[in-house]
Amino acid sequence: MSAYRSPGGTGSGSGIGSGPGAGNAPNAGGGPGAGSASNAGSASNAGTAAAAGSAPGTDAPPSVYLRLRKRIGIRPEGTVTLKQAARLFASDPQLESRLESLTLHRHSEKDGNRVVIDLLQIVRLIREEAPGAVVDAYGDPQVLVIIADAPREPRKPLLIVTWLLLFFGSGLAIMNFHTDVNMKDVHERITELVTGRKTEHPLWFQIPYSIGIGVGMLVFFNHLFRKRFNEEPNPLEVELYMYEENVNAYVIADEMRKKTEPGEEAKPQRPQQPETGIDDG
């Protein structure tokens, strides 16, 4: 045990417990050195935490999801925006609003009445607008643009003449079919088997049969003028849909073939942005 040196001289051992130095004795083990070490550890931890909190974070790049539409329509000399050509969603709302107004194509007379916009063209324009965005595309790789004026109102006289031609033409077709299969004799034979008497004009059988043909056509085509009986598509709508799909596929393939012909002049391209970290789906 070391003696405490007072300002007036050296104190004895007993003075250690009772002198002024006694109050500082407990600090012998945890004296200024130990306190400095403790403070240094705390300061070091605090500095590390502060440095970690103030360090710049690595933000994830914004994501863009789009699904191209199969077919759209515009007016002549009009423009096609990304909002028209695709369904769009972005993780950044401001980026989404900017991309929706992004112009993809401006129509000119040399384009004709059909234009095909390819997915790669859209991805390139999105990269130019937002170089750090991650693009994920779903659905068709091309969108078909149909250029046409506003649809005209149908002319009623022409509509009436067309309706009459179809009505009488379909009636003649049904009558010719019945004549080919000798339906009159069939009706007479069925009537004779049911009633036991032969009748040349079995109207009680022919009238319900004629009404059944009309009702069957209404049920088959699921239409009575503009009224639909249920939401199920009728065979005519399915055939028209398949025809439209085949026409769209052919037009897209033909337009893409024209773009990739060897004799076609190369179109000037804008300088590309760095593609680091870009995923075009």
C-alpha positions as CSV (number, residue, x, y, z in Angstrom):
1,M,0.0,0.0,0.0
2,S,1.5,3.3,-1.1
3,A,1.3,6.4,1.0
4,Y,-0.7,9.4,-0.3
5,R,1.5,12.5,-0.7
6,S,-0.4,15.5,0.6
7,P,0.5,19.0,-0.4
8,G,2.1,19.5,3.0
9,G,4.2,16.3,3.1
10,T,4.0,12.6,3.1
11,G,1.2,11.0,5.0
12,S,1.4,7.8,7.0
13,G,-0.4,4.6,6.3
14,S,-3.2,5.5,8.7
15,G,-3.7,8.7,6.9
16,I,-4.6,6.9,3.8
17,G,-8.0,5.9,5.2
18,S,-8.7,9.2,7.0
19,G,-7.0,11.8,4.9
20,P,-8.2,13.6,1.9
21,G,-6.8,11.0,-0.3
22,A,-9.2,8.4,1.1
23,G,-11.9,9.8,-1.1
24,N,-9.8,9.3,-4.1
25,A,-8.5,5.9,-3.1
26,P,-11.3,3.9,-4.8
27,N,-10.1,5.6,-8.0
28,A,-6.8,3.8,-7.7
29,G,-8.2,0.8,-9.7
30,G,-10.5,2.9,-11.8
31,G,-8.4,6.0,-12.0
32,P,-8.0,8.3,-14.8
33,G,-6.3,5.7,-16.9
34,A,-9.1,3.2,-16.5
35,G,-11.7,6.0,-17.1
36,S,-9.8,7.0,-20.2
37,A,-9.9,3.5,-21.5
38,S,-13.6,3.2,-20.8
39,N,-14.2,6.5,-22.4
40,A,-12.0,5.5,-25.4
41,G,-14.1,2.3,-25.9
42,S,-17.3,4.2,-25.7
43,A,-16.0,6.9,-28.0
44,S,-14.8,4.3,-30.4
45,N,-18.2,2.5,-30.4
46,A,-20.1,5.7,-30.8
47,G,-17.8,6.8,-33.7
48,T,-18.2,3.5,-35.4
49,A,-22.0,3.7,-35.0
50,A,-22.0,7.2,-36.3
51,A,-19.8,6.3,-39.2
52,A,-22.1,3.4,-40.1
53,G,-25.2,5.6,-39.9
54,S,-23.6,8.4,-41.9
55,A,-22.2,6.1,-44.6
56,P,-24.0,6.5,-48.0
57,G,-26.5,3.6,-48.4
58,T,-26.6,1.5,-51.6
59,D,-30.2,2.2,-52.9
60,A,-31.7,-0.5,-55.1
61,P,-32.3,0.6,-58.7
62,P,-36.0,1.3,-59.7
63,S,-37.9,-1.5,-61.3
64,V,-40.1,-1.1,-64.3
65,Y,-42.7,-3.8,-65.3
66,L,-44.5,-3.6,-68.6
67,R,-46.8,-5.8,-70.7
68,L,-47.3,-4.9,-74.3
69,R,-50.7,-4.7,-75.8
70,K,-51.5,-6.7,-78.8
71,R,-53.1,-4.0,-80.9
72,I,-53.8,-0.3,-80.6
73,G,-55.1,2.4,-82.9
74,I,-54.1,6.0,-83.5
75,R,-55.1,8.8,-85.9
76,P,-52.9,9.7,-88.9
77,E,-50.0,11.9,-88.0
78,G,-50.5,10.9,-84.3
79,T,-48.0,9.7,-81.8
80,V,-47.7,6.5,-79.8
81,T,-46.8,6.8,-76.1
82,L,-45.7,4.1,-73.8
83,K,-49.0,4.3,-71.8
84,Q,-50.9,3.6,-75.1
85,A,-48.6,0.7,-76.1
86,A,-48.2,-1.1,-72.8
87,R,-49.5,-1.6,-69.3
88,L,-46.8,-0.1,-67.1
89,F,-45.9,-0.2,-63.4
90,A,-42.8,1.2,-61.8
91,S,-41.5,1.1,-58.2
92,D,-40.9,4.9,-58.4
93,P,-44.2,6.8,-59.0
94,Q,-42.4,9.8,-60.5
95,L,-40.5,7.5,-62.9
96,E,-43.8,5.8,-63.9
97,S,-45.4,9.1,-64.7
98,R,-42.4,10.1,-66.8
99,L,-42.3,6.9,-68.7
100,E,-46.1,6.9,-69.4
101,S,-45.6,10.1,-71.5
102,L,-42.5,8.7,-73.3
103,T,-43.0,8.9,-77.1
104,L,-42.3,5.6,-78.9
105,H,-43.3,6.5,-82.5
106,R,-44.5,9.4,-84.6
107,H,-46.6,8.5,-87.6
108,S,-45.7,9.8,-91.0
109,E,-47.2,9.1,-94.5
110,K,-44.4,6.6,-95.4
111,D,-45.4,4.4,-92.5
112,G,-48.7,3.4,-94.2
113,N,-51.6,2.3,-92.1
114,R,-49.8,-0.3,-90.0
115,V,-46.7,0.0,-87.8
116,V,-45.1,-2.6,-85.6
117,I,-43.2,-1.4,-82.4
118,D,-40.7,-4.0,-81.1
119,L,-40.0,-4.6,-77.4
120,L,-36.3,-3.9,-77.9
121,Q,-37.1,-0.5,-79.2
122,I,-39.1,0.3,-76.1
123,V,-36.4,-1.0,-73.8
124,R,-33.8,1.2,-75.5
125,L,-36.0,4.3,-75.1
126,I,-36.6,3.4,-71.4
127,R,-32.8,3.1,-70.8
128,E,-32.3,6.5,-72.4
129,E,-34.9,8.0,-70.1
130,A,-33.9,6.1,-66.9
131,P,-30.4,4.5,-67.3
132,G,-30.5,2.9,-63.9
133,A,-33.9,1.2,-64.2
134,V,-34.4,-2.5,-64.3
135,V,-36.9,-3.4,-67.0
136,D,-39.0,-6.6,-66.8
137,A,-41.2,-7.3,-69.8
138,Y,-44.1,-9.8,-70.1
139,G,-46.4,-10.8,-72.9
140,D,-46.0,-10.3,-76.6
141,P,-42.7,-9.0,-78.0
142,Q,-44.4,-6.6,-80.5
143,V,-47.4,-4.3,-80.5
144,L,-49.3,-3.6,-83.7
145,V,-50.4,0.0,-84.3
146,I,-53.3,0.5,-86.7
147,I,-53.6,4.0,-88.2
148,A,-57.2,5.0,-89.2
149,D,-59.5,7.9,-89.0
150,A,-62.5,8.0,-86.7
151,P,-65.1,5.3,-87.6
152,R,-67.9,6.6,-89.7
153,E,-71.5,6.2,-88.8
154,P,-73.2,3.4,-90.8
155,R,-75.5,4.6,-93.6
156,K,-79.0,3.4,-92.8
157,P,-80.2,2.7,-96.4
158,L,-77.1,0.5,-97.1
159,L,-77.6,-1.2,-93.7
160,I,-81.3,-2.0,-94.6
161,V,-80.4,-3.3,-98.0
162,T,-77.6,-5.5,-96.6
163,W,-80.0,-6.9,-93.9
164,L,-82.6,-7.8,-96.5
165,L,-80.1,-9.5,-98.7
166,L,-78.8,-11.6,-95.8
167,F,-82.4,-12.4,-94.6
168,F,-83.7,-13.7,-98.0
169,G,-80.4,-15.3,-98.8
170,S,-80.3,-17.4,-95.6
171,G,-84.0,-18.3,-96.2
172,L,-83.3,-19.6,-99.7
173,A,-80.3,-21.5,-98.3
174,I,-82.5,-23.3,-95.8
175,M,-85.2,-24.0,-98.4
176,N,-82.7,-25.4,-100.8
177,F,-81.3,-27.7,-98.0
178,H,-84.8,-29.0,-97.2
179,T,-85.4,-29.6,-100.9
180,D,-82.2,-31.5,-101.3
181,V,-83.0,-33.9,-98.4
182,N,-86.7,-34.1,-99.3
183,M,-87.8,-32.8,-96.0
184,K,-91.5,-32.5,-97.0
185,D,-91.7,-36.3,-97.5
186,V,-89.9,-36.8,-94.2
187,H,-92.5,-34.7,-92.4
188,E,-95.4,-36.5,-94.1
189,R,-93.9,-39.9,-93.1
190,I,-93.3,-38.9,-89.5
191,T,-96.9,-37.6,-89.3
192,E,-98.3,-40.8,-90.7
193,L,-96.3,-42.8,-88.2
194,V,-97.5,-40.7,-85.3
195,T,-101.2,-40.3,-86.2
196,G,-101.8,-43.3,-88.5
197,R,-103.1,-41.0,-91.3
198,K,-101.2,-39.6,-94.3
199,T,-101.5,-35.9,-94.7
200,E,-100.0,-33.8,-97.5
201,H,-99.7,-30.7,-95.4
202,P,-98.9,-31.6,-91.7
203,L,-98.9,-28.0,-90.5
204,W,-99.1,-29.0,-86.8
205,F,-95.6,-30.5,-87.3
206,Q,-94.1,-28.1,-89.8
207,I,-95.0,-24.9,-87.9
208,P,-93.3,-25.9,-84.6
209,Y,-90.4,-27.2,-86.7
210,S,-90.0,-23.8,-88.5
211,I,-90.2,-21.9,-85.1
212,G,-87.6,-24.3,-83.7
213,I,-85.1,-23.4,-86.5
214,G,-85.4,-19.7,-85.6
215,V,-85.0,-20.4,-81.8
216,G,-82.1,-22.7,-82.4
217,M,-80.3,-20.0,-84.4
218,L,-80.8,-17.5,-81.6
219,V,-79.5,-19.9,-79.0
220,F,-76.6,-20.9,-81.2
221,F,-75.4,-17.4,-81.9
222,N,-76.4,-16.1,-78.4
223,H,-77.8,-12.9,-79.8
224,L,-81.1,-11.2,-80.4
225,F,-80.1,-7.9,-82.1
226,R,-77.9,-6.3,-79.4
227,K,-79.1,-8.5,-76.5
228,R,-77.0,-11.3,-75.3
229,F,-78.4,-14.2,-73.3
230,N,-75.2,-15.0,-71.4
231,E,-71.5,-14.1,-71.4
232,E,-70.4,-17.1,-73.3
233,P,-68.9,-16.2,-76.7
234,N,-70.7,-17.6,-79.7
235,P,-69.0,-19.6,-82.5
236,L,-69.1,-16.6,-84.8
237,E,-67.2,-14.4,-82.3
238,V,-64.7,-17.2,-81.8
239,E,-64.1,-17.4,-85.5
240,L,-63.7,-13.7,-85.9
241,Y,-61.3,-13.6,-82.9
242,M,-59.2,-16.4,-84.5
243,Y,-59.2,-14.6,-87.9
244,E,-58.1,-11.3,-86.2
245,E,-55.3,-13.1,-84.3
246,N,-54.0,-14.7,-87.5
247,V,-54.1,-11.4,-89.4
248,N,-52.2,-9.6,-86.6
249,A,-49.6,-12.4,-86.5
250,Y,-49.1,-12.2,-90.3
251,V,-48.9,-8.4,-90.3
252,I,-46.4,-8.4,-87.5
253,A,-44.2,-11.0,-89.2
254,D,-44.4,-9.2,-92.5
255,E,-43.4,-5.9,-90.9
256,M,-40.6,-7.4,-89.0
257,R,-39.3,-9.1,-92.2
258,K,-39.3,-5.8,-94.0
259,K,-37.3,-4.2,-91.2
260,T,-34.7,-6.9,-91.3
261,E,-34.3,-7.1,-95.1
262,P,-30.6,-6.8,-96.2
263,G,-31.3,-3.9,-98.7
264,E,-32.9,-1.7,-96.1
265,E,-31.0,1.3,-95.0
266,A,-29.7,1.3,-91.5
267,K,-31.5,3.7,-89.2
268,P,-29.4,6.2,-87.2
269,Q,-29.2,5.1,-83.5
270,R,-28.7,7.3,-80.5
271,P,-25.6,6.9,-78.3
272,Q,-26.4,4.1,-75.9
273,Q,-26.1,4.7,-72.1
274,P,-24.0,2.4,-69.9
275,E,-25.8,-0.9,-69.3
276,T,-24.3,-1.7,-66.0
277,G,-26.8,-3.4,-63.7
278,I,-29.6,-3.2,-66.3
279,D,-31.8,-6.2,-66.8
280,D,-34.1,-5.9,-69.8
281,G,-36.2,-9.0,-68.9
